[in-house]
Amino acid sequence: MKVISVNVGLPREVVWKGKTVSTGIFKEPVSKRVMVRPLNLDGDGQADLTVHGGADKAIYVYPFEHYDYWRGELPDTELQLGSFGENFTTTGLREEEINIGDRYRIGTVELMVTQPRLPCYKLGIRFGRADMVKRFLASRRTGFYFRVLQEGEVGAGDTLELISRDDGNITVADITLLYTREKNNPELLHQATQLEALPESWRNYFQEQSRRQDME
């Protein structure tokens, strides 16, 4: 498991559908080592903090393994590392293989997996495609977020060490499936509501889904 690229970018203004929009979706690889802070990386930023950023979304990770899929889906699009707005492009960390709550170490940095990514319309801005959000979520190649437990420096080539597996045994892919396709799975819904590492907003959402099922 390795970080093959560290990518950062500050918000910029772009024109989308005739309107000026501020977005931090554009990330570029950096060659130097970067300091990891509790809310983001040095040199990185988010435009709309009501839906982006925060402790539970401090670092966005996207598996390099997915790039081949998107090259097939988007043959006319140049995909450089960081194209999906990720801070870390990694190898060996697939959504179906990591649990919400798993903890990792990179040098002195300690991180915890919190949630999959739910894309907003700004992903469409990045690719110049209004259908990109729908295609991204349907692919289930969402990537995921880390919470920072211990800050420190990271750089391309650093190895990720698994410190501990979460006992809940609910993967990032499970949460995405539950949100998109498995809404009538009462057992998984209940498990998700009990998952302490999952952010409160997600647990509240699943609790509401569970209550609706009980009323049917």
C-alpha contacts under 8 A as a table, 3 or more apart, distances in Angstrom:
res1	aa1	res2	aa2	distance
1	M	90	T	7.13
1	M	91	T	5.48
1	M	92	G	4.50
1	M	93	L	6.47
1	M	159	T	5.85
1	M	160	L	5.34
1	M	161	E	7.32
2	K	90	T	5.54
2	K	91	T	5.36
2	K	92	G	6.82
2	K	157	G	6.27
2	K	158	D	5.79
2	K	159	T	4.35
2	K	160	L	5.50
3	V	6	V	7.16
3	V	88	F	6.17
3	V	89	T	5.89
3	V	90	T	4.44
3	V	91	T	6.63
3	V	155	G	7.48
3	V	156	A	5.52
3	V	157	G	5.47
3	V	158	D	5.47
3	V	159	T	6.30
3	V	160	L	7.19
4	I	88	F	7.50
4	I	89	T	5.76
4	I	90	T	5.50
4	I	91	T	7.10
4	I	156	A	4.91
4	I	157	G	5.22
4	I	158	D	7.49
5	S	29	P	6.08
5	S	30	V	7.52
5	S	81	L	6.76
5	S	82	G	7.72
5	S	87	N	7.95
5	S	88	F	5.82
5	S	89	T	5.09
5	S	90	T	7.11
5	S	155	G	7.42
5	S	156	A	4.75
5	S	157	G	7.37
6	V	29	P	5.49
6	V	30	V	5.98
6	V	31	S	7.82
6	V	34	V	7.93
6	V	82	G	7.92
6	V	87	N	5.58
6	V	88	F	4.90
6	V	89	T	6.61
6	V	154	V	7.86
6	V	155	G	6.25
6	V	156	A	5.73
7	N	27	K	5.42
7	N	28	E	4.93
7	N	29	P	4.18
7	N	30	V	5.92
7	N	81	L	7.72
7	N	82	G	5.71
7	N	85	G	7.99
7	N	86	E	6.61
7	N	87	N	4.56
7	N	88	F	6.22
7	N	89	T	7.81
8	V	26	F	7.98
8	V	27	K	4.79
8	V	28	E	5.52
8	V	29	P	6.63
8	V	30	V	7.24
8	V	41	L	7.26
8	V	42	D	7.91
8	V	43	G	5.99
8	V	44	D	4.71
8	V	45	G	7.75
8	V	87	N	5.94
9	G	24	G	6.34
9	G	25	I	7.60
9	G	26	F	5.97
9	G	27	K	4.52
9	G	28	E	6.24
9	G	43	G	6.28
9	G	44	D	4.73
9	G	45	G	6.35
10	L	24	G	5.56
10	L	26	F	7.78
10	L	27	K	7.86
10	L	43	G	6.64
10	L	44	D	5.16
10	L	45	G	4.76
10	L	46	Q	6.84
11	P	22	S	6.16
11	P	23	T	4.93
11	P	24	G	3.98
11	P	25	I	7.49
11	P	26	F	7.77
11	P	45	G	6.15
11	P	46	Q	5.97
11	P	47	A	5.43
12	R	22	S	5.38
12	R	23	T	5.53
12	R	24	G	6.36
13	E	20	T	6.31
13	E	21	V	5.39
13	E	22	S	4.31
13	E	23	T	6.39
14	V	20	T	5.52
14	V	21	V	5.35
14	V	22	S	6.38
14	V	23	T	7.55
15	V	18	G	6.04
15	V	19	K	5.31
15	V	20	T	4.41
15	V	21	V	6.01
16	W	19	K	5.30
16	W	20	T	6.31
16	W	21	V	6.68
16	W	125	I	6.67
22	S	47	A	5.90
22	S	48	D	7.97
23	T	26	F	7.52
23	T	46	Q	6.83
23	T	47	A	5.10
23	T	48	D	7.53
23	T	122	K	6.94
24	G	27	K	7.42
24	G	45	G	6.17
24	G	46	Q	4.87
24	G	47	A	5.56
24	G	85	G	7.81
25	I	46	Q	7.82
25	I	84	F	7.43
25	I	85	G	4.81
25	I	122	K	6.83
25	I	123	L	6.94
25	I	126	R	6.59
26	F	82	G	7.72
26	F	83	S	7.20
26	F	85	G	5.86
26	F	126	R	6.84
27	K	82	G	5.41
27	K	83	S	6.84
27	K	85	G	5.49
27	K	86	E	7.07
27	K	87	N	7.38
28	E	81	L	7.49
28	E	82	G	5.92
29	P	81	L	6.69
29	P	82	G	6.53
30	V	33	R	7.84
31	S	155	G	7.45
31	S	156	A	7.16
32	K	155	G	6.51
33	R	153	E	6.20
33	R	154	V	5.40
33	R	155	G	4.42
33	R	156	A	7.57
34	V	41	L	6.73
34	V	42	D	6.26
34	V	153	E	5.32
34	V	154	V	5.40
34	V	155	G	6.25
35	M	41	L	5.84
35	M	42	D	5.57
35	M	151	E	7.45
35	M	152	G	5.61
35	M	153	E	4.31
35	M	154	V	6.45
36	V	40	N	6.30
36	V	41	L	4.62
36	V	42	D	6.60
36	V	109	V	7.51
36	V	148	V	7.77
36	V	151	E	5.27
36	V	152	G	5.29
36	V	153	E	5.69
36	V	154	V	6.97
37	R	40	N	5.26
37	R	41	L	5.59
37	R	42	D	7.14
37	R	148	V	7.13
37	R	151	E	5.36
37	R	152	G	7.25
38	P	55	A	6.25
38	P	58	A	6.60
38	P	147	R	7.47
38	P	148	V	5.24
38	P	149	L	7.35
38	P	150	Q	7.72
38	P	151	E	6.53
39	L	53	G	6.80
39	L	54	G	5.50
39	L	55	A	5.15
39	L	57	K	7.53
39	L	58	A	4.63
39	L	59	I	7.85
39	L	148	V	7.48
40	N	44	D	6.48
40	N	45	G	7.07
40	N	53	G	7.43
40	N	54	G	7.99
40	N	58	A	4.70
40	N	59	I	6.05
41	L	44	D	5.39
41	L	45	G	7.90
41	L	58	A	7.84
41	L	59	I	7.52
45	G	53	G	7.96
46	Q	49	L	6.37
46	Q	52	H	6.28
46	Q	53	G	6.20
47	A	52	H	7.57
48	D	51	V	6.11
48	D	52	H	5.87
49	L	52	H	4.84
49	L	53	G	5.77
49	L	54	G	7.27
52	H	57	K	7.06
53	G	56	D	7.43
53	G	57	K	4.97
53	G	58	A	5.70
54	G	57	K	5.34
54	G	58	A	5.76
55	A	58	A	5.14
55	A	147	R	5.71
55	A	148	V	7.13
56	D	114	T	6.21
56	D	115	Q	7.92
56	D	145	Y	7.02
56	D	146	F	6.60
56	D	147	R	4.91
56	D	199	P	6.86
57	K	60	Y	6.61
57	K	114	T	7.69
57	K	145	Y	5.29
57	K	146	F	6.13
57	K	147	R	6.23
58	A	145	Y	6.96
58	A	146	F	6.07
58	A	147	R	5.58
58	A	148	V	6.66
59	I	86	E	7.71
59	I	87	N	5.96
59	I	88	F	7.41
59	I	145	Y	5.55
59	I	146	F	5.10
59	I	147	R	6.83
59	I	148	V	7.79
60	Y	85	G	7.65
60	Y	86	E	4.98
60	Y	87	N	5.26
60	Y	88	F	6.51
60	Y	143	G	7.32
60	Y	144	F	5.94
60	Y	145	Y	4.61
60	Y	146	F	6.49
61	V	86	E	5.30
61	V	87	N	5.95
61	V	88	F	4.80
61	V	89	T	5.99
61	V	90	T	7.03
61	V	143	G	5.59
61	V	144	F	5.40
61	V	145	Y	5.97
61	V	146	F	7.49
62	Y	66	H	7.91
62	Y	84	F	7.45
62	Y	86	E	5.74
62	Y	87	N	7.92
62	Y	88	F	6.42
62	Y	89	T	5.14
62	Y	90	T	6.33
62	Y	142	T	7.44
62	Y	143	G	4.48
62	Y	144	F	6.78
63	P	66	H	5.82
63	P	67	Y	7.74
63	P	89	T	5.73
63	P	90	T	4.92
63	P	91	T	5.78
63	P	92	G	7.48
63	P	93	L	6.28
63	P	94	R	6.44
63	P	143	G	6.46
64	F	67	Y	5.52
64	F	89	T	5.78
64	F	90	T	5.54
64	F	91	T	5.68
65	E	68	D	6.56
65	E	69	Y	7.94
65	E	91	T	6.68
66	H	69	Y	5.34
66	H	70	W	6.58
66	H	141	R	6.80
67	Y	70	W	5.17
67	Y	71	R	6.12
67	Y	79	L	7.62
68	D	71	R	5.06
68	D	72	G	6.42
69	Y	72	G	5.27
69	Y	73	E	6.35
70	W	73	E	4.74
70	W	74	L	5.65
70	W	75	P	7.83
71	R	74	L	5.15
71	R	75	P	5.26
71	R	77	T	7.39
71	R	79	L	7.32
72	G	75	P	5.54
74	L	77	T	5.46
75	P	78	E	7.93
77	T	127	F	7.85
79	L	83	S	5.87
80	Q	83	S	5.61
81	L	89	T	6.72
82	G	85	G	5.36
82	G	86	E	5.23
82	G	87	N	6.82
82	G	88	F	7.65
82	G	89	T	6.77
83	S	86	E	7.17
83	S	126	R	7.82
84	F	123	L	7.28
84	F	126	R	7.87
85	G	123	L	7.98
86	E	89	T	6.51
90	T	93	L	6.66
93	L	97	E	6.89
93	L	98	I	6.86
94	R	97	E	5.33
94	R	98	I	6.58
94	R	143	G	7.90
95	E	98	I	5.73
95	E	141	R	7.54
95	E	142	T	7.71
95	E	143	G	6.62
95	E	144	F	7.42
95	E	171	T	6.67
95	E	172	V	5.05
95	E	173	A	5.08
96	E	99	N	7.98
96	E	171	T	5.74
96	E	172	V	6.25
96	E	173	A	4.90
96	E	174	D	7.32
97	E	171	T	6.58
97	E	172	V	7.93
98	I	102	D	6.81
98	I	171	T	5.37
98	I	172	V	6.36
99	N	102	D	5.40
99	N	113	V	7.17
99	N	165	R	6.90
99	N	166	D	6.20
99	N	168	G	7.70
99	N	169	N	5.73
99	N	170	I	5.27
99	N	171	T	3.98
99	N	172	V	5.92
100	I	112	M	7.92
100	I	113	V	5.23
100	I	114	T	5.43
100	I	115	Q	6.43
100	I	166	D	6.77
100	I	168	G	7.83
100	I	169	N	7.57
100	I	170	I	6.07
100	I	171	T	5.66
100	I	172	V	5.89
100	I	197	A	6.35
100	I	198	L	6.56
101	G	112	M	5.68
101	G	113	V	5.06
101	G	114	T	6.01
101	G	165	R	7.11
101	G	166	D	5.06
101	G	196	E	7.99
101	G	197	A	4.94
101	G	198	L	7.27
102	D	112	M	5.59
102	D	113	V	5.46
102	D	162	L	7.56
102	D	163	I	7.70
102	D	164	S	5.84
102	D	165	R	4.67
102	D	166	D	5.04
103	R	110	E	7.04
103	R	111	L	5.57
103	R	112	M	4.40
103	R	113	V	6.54
103	R	162	L	6.09
103	R	163	I	5.34
103	R	164	S	5.31
103	R	165	R	6.65
103	R	166	D	7.85
104	Y	110	E	5.72
104	Y	111	L	5.19
104	Y	112	M	6.34
104	Y	160	L	6.21
104	Y	161	E	5.36
104	Y	162	L	4.51
104	Y	163	I	5.15
104	Y	164	S	7.24
105	R	108	T	6.69
105	R	109	V	5.53
105	R	110	E	4.52
105	R	111	L	6.30
105	R	160	L	5.68
105	R	161	E	5.04
105	R	162	L	6.47
105	R	163	I	6.49
106	I	109	V	5.05
106	I	110	E	6.50
106	I	154	V	6.96
106	I	158	D	6.59
106	I	159	T	6.11
106	I	160	L	5.04
106	I	161	E	6.46
107	G	152	G	7.84
107	G	153	E	7.70
107	G	154	V	7.51
107	G	158	D	7.71
107	G	159	T	7.94
108	T	150	Q	7.21
108	T	151	E	7.29
108	T	152	G	5.76
108	T	153	E	7.46
109	V	148	V	7.65
109	V	149	L	7.52
109	V	150	Q	5.15
109	V	151	E	5.12
109	V	152	G	4.90
109	V	153	E	6.85
109	V	154	V	7.64
110	E	148	V	6.23
110	E	149	L	5.17
110	E	150	Q	4.76
110	E	151	E	6.89
111	L	146	F	5.81
111	L	147	R	5.57
111	L	148	V	4.71
111	L	149	L	5.32
111	L	150	Q	6.97
112	M	146	F	5.20
112	M	147	R	5.10
112	M	148	V	6.60
112	M	149	L	6.94
113	V	144	F	7.18
113	V	145	Y	5.91
113	V	146	F	4.65
113	V	147	R	6.44
113	V	197	A	7.85
114	T	144	F	7.37
114	T	145	Y	5.68
114	T	146	F	5.75
114	T	147	R	6.44
114	T	197	A	6.03
114	T	198	L	5.46
114	T	199	P	6.72
115	Q	144	F	5.63
115	Q	145	Y	5.58
115	Q	146	F	7.79
115	Q	172	V	6.31
115	Q	175	I	7.66
115	Q	198	L	6.36
115	Q	199	P	7.41
116	P	142	T	6.05
116	P	143	G	5.97
116	P	144	F	4.16
116	P	145	Y	6.27
116	P	172	V	5.70
116	P	173	A	7.59
116	P	175	I	7.19
116	P	176	T	6.58
117	R	142	T	5.40
117	R	143	G	6.04
117	R	144	F	5.38
117	R	145	Y	6.93
118	L	137	L	7.16
118	L	142	T	7.21
119	P	122	K	7.74
119	P	123	L	6.46
119	P	133	V	5.90
119	P	136	F	7.53
119	P	137	L	7.21
120	C	123	L	6.10
120	C	124	G	7.84
120	C	133	V	6.49
121	Y	124	G	5.25
121	Y	125	I	6.78
121	Y	130	A	7.54
121	Y	133	V	6.27
122	K	125	I	4.75
122	K	126	R	6.32
123	L	126	R	5.07
123	L	127	F	6.55
123	L	132	M	6.67
123	L	133	V	6.29
124	G	127	F	5.29
124	G	128	G	5.57
124	G	129	R	4.87
124	G	130	A	5.11
124	G	131	D	6.77
124	G	132	M	5.05
124	G	133	V	6.06
125	I	128	G	4.90
125	I	129	R	6.63
125	I	130	A	7.46
126	R	129	R	7.92
127	F	132	M	7.23
129	R	132	M	5.45
130	A	133	V	7.22
131	D	134	K	5.57
131	D	135	R	6.28
132	M	135	R	5.05
132	M	136	F	5.85
133	V	136	F	5.15
133	V	137	L	6.29
134	K	137	L	5.44
134	K	138	A	6.08
135	R	138	A	5.09
135	R	139	S	6.09
136	F	139	S	5.25
136	F	140	R	6.81
136	F	141	R	6.75
136	F	142	T	6.92
137	L	140	R	5.32
137	L	141	R	7.09
137	L	142	T	6.55
139	S	142	T	7.64
140	R	173	A	7.27
140	R	176	T	6.90
140	R	177	L	7.81
144	F	172	V	7.13
148	V	151	E	6.43
154	V	158	D	6.79
155	G	158	D	5.87
162	L	165	R	7.53
165	R	169	N	7.89
166	D	169	N	6.06
168	G	191	Q	7.64
168	G	195	L	6.54
170	I	174	D	6.06
170	I	175	I	7.35
170	I	191	Q	7.99
170	I	192	A	7.60
171	T	174	D	5.00
171	T	175	I	6.66
172	V	175	I	5.35
172	V	176	T	6.50
173	A	176	T	5.08
173	A	177	L	6.12
174	D	177	L	5.12
174	D	178	L	6.03
175	I	178	L	5.00
175	I	179	Y	6.17
175	I	192	A	7.63
176	T	179	Y	5.15
176	T	180	T	6.11
177	L	180	T	5.16
177	L	181	R	5.20
177	L	182	E	5.62
178	L	181	R	5.80
178	L	182	E	4.39
178	L	183	K	5.36
178	L	185	N	7.52
178	L	188	L	7.46
178	L	189	L	7.24
179	Y	182	E	6.70
179	Y	183	K	6.30
180	T	183	K	7.08
182	E	185	N	5.52
183	K	186	P	7.79
183	K	189	L	7.53
183	K	209	Q	7.45
184	N	213	Q	7.54
185	N	188	L	5.61
185	N	189	L	6.11
186	P	189	L	4.95
186	P	190	H	6.10
186	P	210	S	6.72
186	P	213	Q	7.72
187	E	190	H	5.26
187	E	191	Q	6.33
188	L	191	Q	5.00
188	L	192	A	6.11
189	L	192	A	5.15
189	L	193	T	6.39
189	L	206	F	6.07
189	L	207	Q	7.54
189	L	209	Q	7.71
189	L	210	S	6.33
190	H	193	T	5.22
190	H	194	Q	6.61
190	H	206	F	7.80
190	H	207	Q	7.57
190	H	210	S	7.02
191	Q	194	Q	5.28
191	Q	195	L	6.44
192	A	195	L	5.16
192	A	198	L	7.72
192	A	203	R	6.53
192	A	206	F	6.86
193	T	203	R	4.74
193	T	204	N	7.26
193	T	206	F	5.96
193	T	207	Q	5.82
194	Q	203	R	7.52
195	L	198	L	5.57
195	L	203	R	7.52
196	E	199	P	7.48
198	L	202	W	6.56
198	L	203	R	6.64
199	P	202	W	5.57
199	P	203	R	6.53
200	E	203	R	5.04
200	E	204	N	5.99
201	S	204	N	5.18
201	S	205	Y	6.22
202	W	205	Y	5.05
202	W	206	F	6.30
203	R	206	F	5.14
203	R	207	Q	6.01
204	N	207	Q	5.00
204	N	208	E	6.23
205	Y	208	E	5.25
205	Y	209	Q	6.40
206	F	209	Q	4.93
206	F	210	S	6.07
207	Q	210	S	4.98
207	Q	211	R	6.19
208	E	211	R	5.08
208	E	212	R	6.26
209	Q	212	R	5.18
209	Q	213	Q	6.37
210	S	213	Q	5.16
210	S	214	D	6.34
211	R	214	D	5.06
211	R	215	M	6.38
212	R	215	M	5.16
212	R	216	E	6.48
213	Q	216	E	5.26
